[in-house]
Structure formats: structure tokens, C-alpha cells
Amino acid sequence: MSSSVSAQRDKRGLDYAIRSGLAGGLAGCVAKTAVAPLDRVKILFQASNPDFQKYAGSWTGAYRAGLAIYRDAGARGLLQGHSATLLRIFPYAAIKFMAYDQWRALLIPTRDHETSLRRFSAGALAGMTSVTFTYPLELVRVRMAFHSRIADKGGRPSFLHAMSHIYYETAMPGPSIATTTSTKHTFERLPILKFYRGFTVTMVGMVPYAGTAFLTWDFLRAYFYPDGNSKRSSVAADLAIGAVSGTVSQTVSYPFEVVRRRMQVGGLTRPDRWLGWRETVKAVYASGGWRGFFVGLSIGYLKIIPMTGISFAAWQGFKRVLGL
């Protein structure tokens, strides 16, 4: 028991946290780069970009959409918004994996405390922690990926262009959000709030997504390595377990993601006002019924399975390299 307590104490140390965060950040960058083209197409589908709606709804649609982007803008078009992705994903993944190690050590100090609820809670809290700090970068990335062209200019939107566009938006809350004088003054005084479009639905969706992902990861590793010696796991095993974790978590949380994307691009599709959660849910349902909440899920699987597998496997690999 003393060695177990000592190990947990080490995991709560600053040195361990920094190295764990570094391993997680690098893993996130590797995984995101591998699936960047699929991510661009998925965002265009989710946010109902009018230039790409004709491709949505089939497995071949994602391929045809990718070809259309490539013909129009080349390889750079497939990676549009990826610079913002990397700026966001390193701190996001670093904080998420570091926070998971810390939350897990706090909630599960010994193997006797291992329960599905504690595993789920550690993952959910880790995801919520990372989103809180990195959400503005996520919004800028989505805006960059959503643009198929810049009105009256042509070309690709830059990171600074997307940021300035969000900052100077004049949209106010819609019918589902109170539009009192104090609320309007708040948005005027704190334009930083414009970078948190869709934040509430993101936080709600992060609970099942991150919680289920880490629960599945932890459960499967405990199942295949009951002696607790997961160091024996191979890269292939980590990839497979990570892929299954991503598949389960994506399915559970996908409707939240669709709503979030619609809210994030609200300043472009409805520049006159700020779209609220209820209004967005109603709009999604009105346009596609319950299937509307799963538009792009097929491409989501194509993206999330390799991305999560690579992310978890790379995380473990970098942790080994860093001596964790």
C-alpha cells in the first residue's frame, strides 16, 4: 500500500504534471494532423455550409467534398484552419491529459477505489477543465474551417481575420436568451464573451464525451491487464483500445457537437443576433428531424476512430519516452 500511495503522490507533483501535459499536447498534435482533412469536411457538413450540403448524407459525400476542396484550393484547402487547430490542440490536449492524471489520482488513490463512476468522473472533469481554458481557440478554428470563401475578397481566411470578425460582430442574444439592457451592456463591455459562442452546450456535451472516452479506455485496459501492469501493452493494443473509446464517446455525444457547431458559426449564418441553445436545437430538428442531430456522423467515425486511437497511443508512447 505504501508504494501505491507513493506513486499517487508522485503523480500529483509538479514535475509529473508538466511531463504528462507535454506528452498529452504532443499526442494531440500528432493525432489532429493525421485527420485534419476529415475534420474540415465534417465541420462544413455539421454547420450546413451551403456550398457543401449537396455532398452531405453519404459515405461517398465526404470523399467528393474533399475532392471539391482540393480542386478549388489544393492541399492547403484541406488543411484550412489547421494552424488554429494546432494552436488550440496542444494546450487543449496537454491540459486534458494532465488534468485526467491529476483527477484520476485524486478520485482513485488506490486500486480499491476503481469504479466505473470514478473513471467516468475523472474523464469528464478533465475534459471540462481543458475546454474552459481553450474554447476561444476552438471557436476561431471552426470559423476558419467553415469559410469556403471570404465574401467580396476571395482567398483563405487567416487566424487574425477570423478573430477580428468574431470580435467586431454585433449580434445580440436571440429569443431564447434574455435580452435585457444589462445583458446587452455585458456583451458590449465584455466582447471576449463573443469567443464563447456555444460554450454551454460544449460543456454539457463534454461530460459524456470525455467521461465515456476515458471510462472505456480505463475499463478496457483494466480488463486486458488485470494485474495492473499496463506497461506490457503494445502500440497496436493502445491504438485499438483508443479507437474503441473514441467510437463509443463520439456516438454518445454527437448530437451536442452538432448543436455546438451551429451555435459557433451563428455569427456568420445569422449575423443579426446571437443564436441560443433552444433555438438552435429547434432549427436542427426542423431541418432534418432526429437525423439532423447525427449529420456528418459517418465522417465523424472516419475521423474519430483513427484520431482517438492515435491520440491515446501517442500519449502512452510520449509518457514512456518522458519516463512516466
VENKA-V946241 format. One record per pair of residues at least 4 apart in sequence whose ideal C-beta (glycine too) atoms are under 8 Angstrom apart, sorted by the first residue. I is the first residue (numbers start at 1). J is the second residue. D is the distance in Angstrom with one decimal. If there is no record, write none. Layout:
i | j | d
I | J | D
I | J | D
This chain:
i | j | d
1 | 5 | 6.3
1 | 110 | 7.1
2 | 6 | 6.2
3 | 7 | 6.3
4 | 8 | 6.6
4 | 109 | 7.9
4 | 110 | 5.3
4 | 111 | 7.2
5 | 9 | 6.3
5 | 109 | 7.2
5 | 110 | 7.5
6 | 10 | 6.5
7 | 11 | 6.6
8 | 12 | 6.8
8 | 105 | 4.9
8 | 109 | 5.2
8 | 110 | 7.5
9 | 13 | 7.2
10 | 16 | 5.7
11 | 16 | 5.2
11 | 20 | 8.0
11 | 101 | 5.8
11 | 102 | 7.3
11 | 105 | 4.3
12 | 16 | 7.3
12 | 17 | 7.7
12 | 102 | 6.5
12 | 105 | 5.5
12 | 106 | 7.6
13 | 17 | 6.8
14 | 18 | 6.3
15 | 19 | 6.5
16 | 20 | 5.9
16 | 101 | 7.3
16 | 324 | 6.7
17 | 21 | 6.2
17 | 98 | 5.4
17 | 101 | 7.2
17 | 102 | 6.4
18 | 22 | 6.4
18 | 98 | 8.0
19 | 23 | 6.4
19 | 319 | 7.6
19 | 322 | 4.5
19 | 323 | 7.3
19 | 324 | 5.8
20 | 24 | 6.3
20 | 97 | 6.1
20 | 98 | 4.7
20 | 101 | 4.8
20 | 319 | 6.8
20 | 324 | 6.2
21 | 25 | 6.1
21 | 94 | 4.0
21 | 95 | 6.8
21 | 97 | 6.8
21 | 98 | 3.7
22 | 26 | 6.4
22 | 94 | 6.7
22 | 318 | 7.3
22 | 322 | 6.6
23 | 27 | 6.2
23 | 97 | 6.8
23 | 315 | 5.8
23 | 318 | 3.6
23 | 319 | 4.6
23 | 321 | 7.7
23 | 322 | 5.5
23 | 324 | 6.8
24 | 28 | 6.3
24 | 93 | 4.8
24 | 94 | 4.9
24 | 95 | 7.7
24 | 96 | 6.3
24 | 97 | 2.7
24 | 98 | 5.9
24 | 315 | 5.6
24 | 318 | 7.8
25 | 29 | 6.6
25 | 89 | 7.8
25 | 90 | 4.2
25 | 91 | 6.8
25 | 93 | 5.2
25 | 94 | 3.3
25 | 97 | 7.9
26 | 30 | 6.5
26 | 90 | 7.7
26 | 314 | 6.9
26 | 318 | 5.2
27 | 31 | 6.3
27 | 93 | 6.2
27 | 97 | 7.1
27 | 310 | 7.7
27 | 311 | 5.3
27 | 312 | 7.6
27 | 313 | 8.0
27 | 314 | 3.6
27 | 315 | 4.0
27 | 317 | 7.7
27 | 318 | 5.7
28 | 32 | 6.0
28 | 89 | 4.5
28 | 90 | 6.3
28 | 92 | 6.5
28 | 93 | 2.5
28 | 94 | 7.2
28 | 96 | 7.7
28 | 97 | 7.9
28 | 311 | 6.1
29 | 33 | 6.2
29 | 86 | 5.8
29 | 89 | 5.8
29 | 90 | 5.6
29 | 93 | 7.3
30 | 34 | 6.7
30 | 310 | 6.2
30 | 311 | 7.7
30 | 314 | 4.9
31 | 35 | 7.0
31 | 93 | 8.0
31 | 306 | 7.9
31 | 307 | 4.7
31 | 308 | 7.4
31 | 310 | 4.1
31 | 311 | 3.8
31 | 314 | 6.3
32 | 36 | 6.3
32 | 39 | 7.3
32 | 82 | 7.8
32 | 85 | 5.6
32 | 86 | 7.0
32 | 89 | 4.7
32 | 307 | 6.8
33 | 82 | 7.4
33 | 86 | 7.5
34 | 306 | 6.2
34 | 307 | 6.7
34 | 310 | 5.6
35 | 39 | 5.7
35 | 303 | 4.6
35 | 306 | 6.0
35 | 307 | 4.5
36 | 40 | 6.6
36 | 78 | 6.9
36 | 79 | 5.3
36 | 82 | 4.8
36 | 85 | 6.7
37 | 41 | 6.8
37 | 66 | 5.9
37 | 69 | 7.9
37 | 78 | 3.9
37 | 79 | 7.0
38 | 42 | 6.1
38 | 62 | 7.1
38 | 66 | 7.9
38 | 299 | 6.0
38 | 302 | 5.6
38 | 303 | 4.0
39 | 43 | 6.5
39 | 85 | 7.3
39 | 145 | 7.1
39 | 303 | 5.8
40 | 44 | 6.7
40 | 69 | 6.9
40 | 77 | 7.8
40 | 78 | 5.9
40 | 79 | 7.4
40 | 80 | 6.0
40 | 81 | 6.5
40 | 82 | 7.9
40 | 145 | 5.1
41 | 45 | 6.5
41 | 52 | 7.6
41 | 62 | 5.3
41 | 65 | 4.8
41 | 66 | 5.6
41 | 69 | 7.2
41 | 299 | 5.9
42 | 46 | 6.1
42 | 62 | 7.8
42 | 296 | 5.0
42 | 299 | 4.8
42 | 300 | 5.8
42 | 303 | 6.0
43 | 47 | 5.9
43 | 81 | 7.8
43 | 142 | 5.9
43 | 145 | 4.4
43 | 146 | 6.1
43 | 261 | 6.4
44 | 49 | 4.3
44 | 51 | 7.8
44 | 52 | 4.4
44 | 65 | 6.7
44 | 145 | 7.1
44 | 146 | 6.8
44 | 148 | 7.1
45 | 49 | 7.6
45 | 52 | 6.6
45 | 53 | 7.9
45 | 55 | 7.5
45 | 56 | 4.7
45 | 61 | 7.9
45 | 62 | 7.7
45 | 65 | 7.5
45 | 295 | 5.9
45 | 296 | 3.8
45 | 299 | 6.6
46 | 257 | 7.0
46 | 258 | 5.4
46 | 261 | 4.0
46 | 262 | 7.5
46 | 295 | 6.5
46 | 296 | 4.8
47 | 142 | 7.4
47 | 146 | 5.2
47 | 261 | 4.8
47 | 262 | 6.3
47 | 264 | 7.5
47 | 265 | 4.5
47 | 269 | 7.7
48 | 53 | 6.0
48 | 262 | 7.4
48 | 269 | 7.7
48 | 287 | 7.5
49 | 53 | 6.9
49 | 146 | 6.1
49 | 148 | 5.9
51 | 148 | 4.5
51 | 149 | 7.8
52 | 56 | 6.9
52 | 65 | 5.3
52 | 68 | 7.4
52 | 148 | 6.9
55 | 61 | 3.9
55 | 62 | 7.2
55 | 64 | 5.2
55 | 65 | 4.0
55 | 68 | 7.2
56 | 61 | 5.6
56 | 65 | 8.0
56 | 295 | 6.0
56 | 296 | 6.8
57 | 61 | 5.9
57 | 295 | 7.3
58 | 62 | 8.0
58 | 298 | 7.7
59 | 63 | 7.6
59 | 298 | 5.5
60 | 64 | 6.0
61 | 65 | 6.0
62 | 66 | 6.4
62 | 298 | 7.1
62 | 299 | 4.3
62 | 302 | 6.8
63 | 67 | 6.6
64 | 68 | 6.4
65 | 69 | 6.5
66 | 70 | 6.2
66 | 78 | 6.6
67 | 71 | 6.2
68 | 72 | 6.3
69 | 73 | 6.1
69 | 77 | 4.5
69 | 78 | 5.7
69 | 80 | 7.9
69 | 148 | 8.0
70 | 74 | 6.3
70 | 75 | 6.9
70 | 77 | 6.4
70 | 78 | 6.1
72 | 77 | 6.0
72 | 148 | 7.9
73 | 77 | 2.7
73 | 78 | 7.9
73 | 80 | 7.1
73 | 156 | 6.8
75 | 79 | 6.6
76 | 80 | 6.8
76 | 156 | 7.0
77 | 156 | 7.4
80 | 144 | 6.1
80 | 145 | 6.0
80 | 147 | 7.5
80 | 156 | 5.7
80 | 157 | 7.8
81 | 85 | 6.1
81 | 141 | 5.1
81 | 142 | 7.5
81 | 143 | 7.9
81 | 144 | 3.5
81 | 145 | 3.6
82 | 86 | 6.4
83 | 87 | 6.6
83 | 159 | 5.9
84 | 88 | 6.2
84 | 137 | 6.3
84 | 140 | 4.9
84 | 141 | 3.9
84 | 144 | 5.4
84 | 159 | 5.3
84 | 162 | 7.2
85 | 89 | 5.5
85 | 141 | 5.0
86 | 90 | 6.4
87 | 137 | 5.6
87 | 159 | 7.5
88 | 92 | 5.5
88 | 134 | 5.4
88 | 137 | 3.4
88 | 138 | 5.4
88 | 140 | 7.8
88 | 141 | 5.7
89 | 93 | 5.5
90 | 94 | 5.9
91 | 95 | 5.9
91 | 130 | 7.8
91 | 133 | 6.7
91 | 134 | 5.3
91 | 137 | 7.6
92 | 96 | 6.1
92 | 130 | 5.0
92 | 131 | 7.5
92 | 133 | 7.9
92 | 134 | 4.3
92 | 137 | 7.6
92 | 138 | 7.5
93 | 97 | 6.1
93 | 130 | 7.5
93 | 311 | 7.1
94 | 98 | 5.9
95 | 99 | 5.6
95 | 129 | 6.1
95 | 130 | 4.0
95 | 133 | 5.8
95 | 134 | 6.9
96 | 100 | 6.3
96 | 126 | 5.2
96 | 127 | 6.1
96 | 129 | 7.3
96 | 130 | 3.9
96 | 210 | 7.1
97 | 101 | 6.7
97 | 126 | 7.4
97 | 315 | 5.6
98 | 102 | 6.5
99 | 103 | 5.8
99 | 125 | 6.9
99 | 126 | 4.0
99 | 129 | 4.3
99 | 130 | 6.2
100 | 104 | 5.8
100 | 122 | 6.0
100 | 123 | 6.3
100 | 126 | 3.7
100 | 214 | 6.0
101 | 105 | 6.3
102 | 106 | 6.4
103 | 107 | 5.9
103 | 121 | 7.5
103 | 122 | 4.2
103 | 125 | 4.8
103 | 126 | 5.5
103 | 129 | 7.9
104 | 108 | 5.4
104 | 119 | 7.7
104 | 122 | 4.3
104 | 218 | 8.0
105 | 109 | 6.8
106 | 122 | 8.0
107 | 113 | 7.2
107 | 118 | 4.7
107 | 121 | 6.0
107 | 122 | 5.2
108 | 113 | 4.6
108 | 114 | 5.7
108 | 118 | 5.2
108 | 119 | 7.4
108 | 122 | 6.9
109 | 113 | 5.9
111 | 228 | 6.5
113 | 118 | 6.2
114 | 118 | 6.9
114 | 119 | 7.3
114 | 222 | 6.9
115 | 119 | 7.0
116 | 120 | 6.1
116 | 215 | 6.1
116 | 219 | 6.8
117 | 121 | 6.1
118 | 122 | 6.4
119 | 123 | 6.6
119 | 214 | 6.3
119 | 215 | 4.6
119 | 218 | 4.4
119 | 219 | 6.7
120 | 124 | 6.1
120 | 211 | 4.2
120 | 212 | 7.0
120 | 214 | 7.3
120 | 215 | 4.3
121 | 125 | 6.1
121 | 211 | 7.0
122 | 126 | 6.3
122 | 214 | 6.3
123 | 127 | 6.4
123 | 210 | 4.7
123 | 211 | 4.6
123 | 212 | 7.4
123 | 213 | 6.0
123 | 214 | 2.7
123 | 215 | 5.9
123 | 217 | 8.0
123 | 218 | 7.8
124 | 128 | 6.3
124 | 206 | 7.0
124 | 207 | 4.6
124 | 208 | 7.8
124 | 210 | 5.5
124 | 211 | 3.5
124 | 214 | 8.0
125 | 129 | 6.2
126 | 130 | 6.6
126 | 210 | 6.0
126 | 214 | 6.9
127 | 131 | 6.3
127 | 206 | 4.3
127 | 207 | 7.4
127 | 209 | 6.4
127 | 210 | 2.6
127 | 211 | 7.1
128 | 132 | 6.4
128 | 203 | 5.9
128 | 206 | 5.4
128 | 207 | 7.0
128 | 210 | 7.3
129 | 133 | 7.2
130 | 134 | 6.0
131 | 135 | 5.5
131 | 138 | 7.7
131 | 199 | 8.0
131 | 202 | 5.9
131 | 203 | 6.3
131 | 206 | 5.4
132 | 203 | 7.8
134 | 138 | 6.3
135 | 139 | 6.5
135 | 195 | 7.3
135 | 196 | 6.0
135 | 199 | 5.6
135 | 202 | 6.6
136 | 140 | 6.6
136 | 192 | 7.6
136 | 195 | 3.7
136 | 196 | 7.0
137 | 141 | 6.4
138 | 142 | 6.5
138 | 202 | 7.9
138 | 264 | 7.9
139 | 143 | 6.5
139 | 166 | 6.7
139 | 195 | 5.4
139 | 196 | 7.4
139 | 197 | 6.0
139 | 198 | 7.4
139 | 264 | 5.4
140 | 144 | 6.4
140 | 159 | 6.4
140 | 162 | 4.9
140 | 163 | 5.6
140 | 166 | 6.9
140 | 195 | 7.5
141 | 145 | 6.3
142 | 146 | 6.0
142 | 261 | 6.5
142 | 264 | 4.7
142 | 265 | 6.5
143 | 147 | 7.0
143 | 157 | 7.3
143 | 162 | 4.4
143 | 165 | 6.9
143 | 166 | 6.5
143 | 264 | 7.2
143 | 265 | 6.7
143 | 267 | 7.9
143 | 268 | 7.1
144 | 157 | 5.3
144 | 158 | 7.9
144 | 159 | 6.8
144 | 162 | 4.9
146 | 265 | 5.0
146 | 268 | 6.5
147 | 156 | 7.7
147 | 157 | 4.6
147 | 162 | 7.9
147 | 268 | 7.9
149 | 154 | 6.3
149 | 155 | 7.9
150 | 154 | 6.4
150 | 155 | 5.9
150 | 156 | 7.6
150 | 157 | 5.5
150 | 161 | 7.4
157 | 161 | 4.8
157 | 162 | 5.4
157 | 165 | 7.9
158 | 162 | 7.0
159 | 163 | 6.4
160 | 164 | 6.2
161 | 165 | 6.2
162 | 166 | 6.6
163 | 167 | 6.2
164 | 168 | 6.1
165 | 169 | 6.8
165 | 267 | 7.4
166 | 194 | 5.3
166 | 195 | 6.0
166 | 267 | 6.4
167 | 191 | 5.6
167 | 194 | 6.4
167 | 195 | 7.9
169 | 194 | 5.7
169 | 267 | 4.5
169 | 271 | 6.7
170 | 271 | 7.6
171 | 266 | 7.0
171 | 267 | 5.5
171 | 270 | 6.9
171 | 271 | 5.7
171 | 272 | 6.3
171 | 273 | 4.9
171 | 274 | 4.8
172 | 179 | 6.3
172 | 184 | 6.2
172 | 187 | 6.6
172 | 273 | 5.2
172 | 274 | 5.6
173 | 177 | 3.3
173 | 178 | 7.0
173 | 179 | 5.3
173 | 183 | 6.4
173 | 187 | 7.8
173 | 273 | 6.7
173 | 274 | 4.4
173 | 276 | 6.3
174 | 270 | 7.8
174 | 273 | 4.9
174 | 274 | 5.8
174 | 275 | 5.3
174 | 276 | 5.0
174 | 279 | 5.2
175 | 276 | 7.2
175 | 279 | 6.3
176 | 276 | 3.3
176 | 277 | 6.6
176 | 278 | 4.1
176 | 279 | 4.6
177 | 183 | 7.4
177 | 274 | 6.5
177 | 276 | 4.4
178 | 183 | 5.6
179 | 183 | 5.9
179 | 184 | 6.7
180 | 184 | 7.2
181 | 185 | 6.3
182 | 186 | 6.4
183 | 187 | 6.8
184 | 188 | 6.4
185 | 189 | 6.0
186 | 190 | 5.9
186 | 193 | 7.1
187 | 191 | 7.3
187 | 193 | 5.9
187 | 194 | 7.4
187 | 274 | 7.9
192 | 196 | 7.6
194 | 267 | 7.5
197 | 263 | 5.4
197 | 264 | 5.2
197 | 266 | 6.0
197 | 267 | 6.8
197 | 274 | 7.3
197 | 275 | 8.0
198 | 202 | 5.6
198 | 259 | 7.5
198 | 260 | 4.4
198 | 261 | 7.6
198 | 262 | 7.8
198 | 263 | 3.4
198 | 264 | 4.6
198 | 266 | 7.8
199 | 203 | 6.4
200 | 204 | 6.5
200 | 277 | 6.3
201 | 205 | 6.0
201 | 256 | 5.8
201 | 259 | 5.1
201 | 260 | 4.9
201 | 263 | 6.4
201 | 277 | 5.5
201 | 280 | 7.8
202 | 206 | 6.1
202 | 256 | 7.5
202 | 260 | 5.0
203 | 207 | 7.5
204 | 256 | 6.2
205 | 209 | 5.9
205 | 253 | 5.0
205 | 255 | 8.0
205 | 256 | 2.7
205 | 257 | 6.0
205 | 259 | 7.8
205 | 260 | 6.3
206 | 210 | 5.4
206 | 253 | 7.7
207 | 211 | 5.5
208 | 212 | 5.5
208 | 249 | 7.2
208 | 252 | 4.6
208 | 253 | 4.6
208 | 256 | 7.5
209 | 213 | 6.3
209 | 249 | 5.0
209 | 250 | 7.5
209 | 252 | 7.0
209 | 253 | 3.7
209 | 256 | 7.5
209 | 257 | 7.9
210 | 214 | 6.2
210 | 249 | 7.3
211 | 215 | 6.0
211 | 249 | 8.0
212 | 216 | 6.1
212 | 245 | 7.7
212 | 248 | 5.5
212 | 249 | 4.2
212 | 252 | 5.1
212 | 253 | 7.2
213 | 217 | 6.3
213 | 245 | 4.8
213 | 246 | 6.4
213 | 248 | 7.4
213 | 249 | 3.8
213 | 308 | 6.8
214 | 218 | 5.9
214 | 245 | 7.5
215 | 219 | 5.9
216 | 220 | 6.1
216 | 241 | 7.9
216 | 244 | 6.2
216 | 245 | 4.0
216 | 248 | 5.0
216 | 249 | 6.9
217 | 221 | 6.4
217 | 241 | 6.1
217 | 242 | 6.6
217 | 245 | 4.4
217 | 312 | 6.1
218 | 222 | 6.2
219 | 223 | 6.2
220 | 224 | 6.2
220 | 241 | 4.7
220 | 244 | 6.5
220 | 245 | 7.3
221 | 225 | 5.7
221 | 230 | 5.2
221 | 233 | 7.0
221 | 241 | 6.2
222 | 226 | 6.7
222 | 228 | 7.9
224 | 233 | 7.6
224 | 237 | 7.1
224 | 241 | 7.6
225 | 229 | 5.9
225 | 230 | 4.6
225 | 232 | 6.5
225 | 233 | 6.5
231 | 320 | 7.9
233 | 237 | 4.6
233 | 238 | 5.6
233 | 241 | 7.9
233 | 316 | 7.2
234 | 238 | 7.1
235 | 239 | 6.2
235 | 313 | 5.5
235 | 317 | 6.8
236 | 240 | 6.3
237 | 241 | 6.2
238 | 242 | 5.9
238 | 309 | 7.7
238 | 312 | 5.7
238 | 313 | 3.8
238 | 316 | 5.1
238 | 317 | 7.8
239 | 243 | 6.2
239 | 309 | 4.2
239 | 310 | 6.9
239 | 312 | 7.6
239 | 313 | 4.6
240 | 244 | 6.6
240 | 309 | 6.9
241 | 245 | 6.4
241 | 309 | 8.0
241 | 312 | 6.8
242 | 246 | 6.4
242 | 308 | 5.0
242 | 309 | 4.0
242 | 310 | 7.3
242 | 311 | 6.4
242 | 312 | 3.1
242 | 313 | 5.7
243 | 247 | 6.5
243 | 305 | 4.7
243 | 306 | 7.1
243 | 308 | 6.1
243 | 309 | 3.7
244 | 248 | 6.5
245 | 249 | 6.2
245 | 308 | 5.8
245 | 312 | 6.8
246 | 250 | 5.9
246 | 304 | 4.4
246 | 305 | 5.7
246 | 307 | 6.6
246 | 308 | 2.6
246 | 309 | 6.6
246 | 311 | 8.0
247 | 251 | 6.6
247 | 301 | 6.6
247 | 304 | 6.8
247 | 305 | 5.8
247 | 308 | 7.8
248 | 252 | 6.5
249 | 253 | 6.1
249 | 304 | 7.9
249 | 308 | 7.6
250 | 254 | 5.8
250 | 297 | 7.6
250 | 300 | 5.6
250 | 301 | 6.7
250 | 304 | 4.4
250 | 308 | 8.0
251 | 297 | 7.7
253 | 257 | 6.2
254 | 258 | 6.6
254 | 293 | 7.2
254 | 294 | 5.9
254 | 297 | 5.5
254 | 300 | 6.3
255 | 259 | 6.6
255 | 293 | 3.8
255 | 294 | 6.9
256 | 260 | 6.1
257 | 261 | 6.4
257 | 300 | 7.8
258 | 262 | 6.7
258 | 284 | 6.2
258 | 292 | 7.2
258 | 293 | 5.3
258 | 294 | 7.3
258 | 295 | 6.4
258 | 296 | 7.4
259 | 263 | 6.4
259 | 277 | 7.0
259 | 280 | 5.3
259 | 281 | 5.8
259 | 284 | 6.3
259 | 293 | 7.5
260 | 264 | 6.2
261 | 265 | 6.6
262 | 266 | 6.9
262 | 269 | 7.9
262 | 275 | 7.1
262 | 280 | 4.9
262 | 283 | 6.9
262 | 284 | 6.3
263 | 275 | 5.6
263 | 276 | 8.0
263 | 277 | 7.2
263 | 280 | 5.2
265 | 269 | 5.7
266 | 270 | 5.3
266 | 274 | 6.6
266 | 275 | 3.9
266 | 280 | 7.6
267 | 271 | 5.9
267 | 274 | 8.0
270 | 275 | 5.7
275 | 279 | 5.6
275 | 280 | 5.2
275 | 283 | 7.8
276 | 280 | 6.7
277 | 281 | 6.5
278 | 282 | 6.4
279 | 283 | 6.3
280 | 284 | 6.4
281 | 285 | 6.4
282 | 286 | 6.0
283 | 287 | 6.3
284 | 288 | 6.7
284 | 292 | 4.6
284 | 293 | 6.0
285 | 289 | 6.3
285 | 290 | 7.1
285 | 292 | 6.1
285 | 293 | 7.5
287 | 292 | 5.6
288 | 292 | 2.7
288 | 293 | 7.8
288 | 295 | 6.3
290 | 294 | 7.7
291 | 295 | 7.0
296 | 300 | 5.7
297 | 301 | 6.6
298 | 302 | 6.8
299 | 303 | 6.3
300 | 304 | 5.6
301 | 305 | 5.8
302 | 306 | 7.8
303 | 307 | 5.7
304 | 308 | 5.6
305 | 309 | 6.3
306 | 310 | 5.8
307 | 311 | 6.0
308 | 312 | 6.3
309 | 313 | 6.1
310 | 314 | 5.7
311 | 315 | 6.2
312 | 316 | 6.6
313 | 317 | 6.2
314 | 318 | 6.0
315 | 319 | 6.3
316 | 320 | 6.6
317 | 321 | 6.5
318 | 322 | 6.1
319 | 324 | 4.0
320 | 324 | 7.2
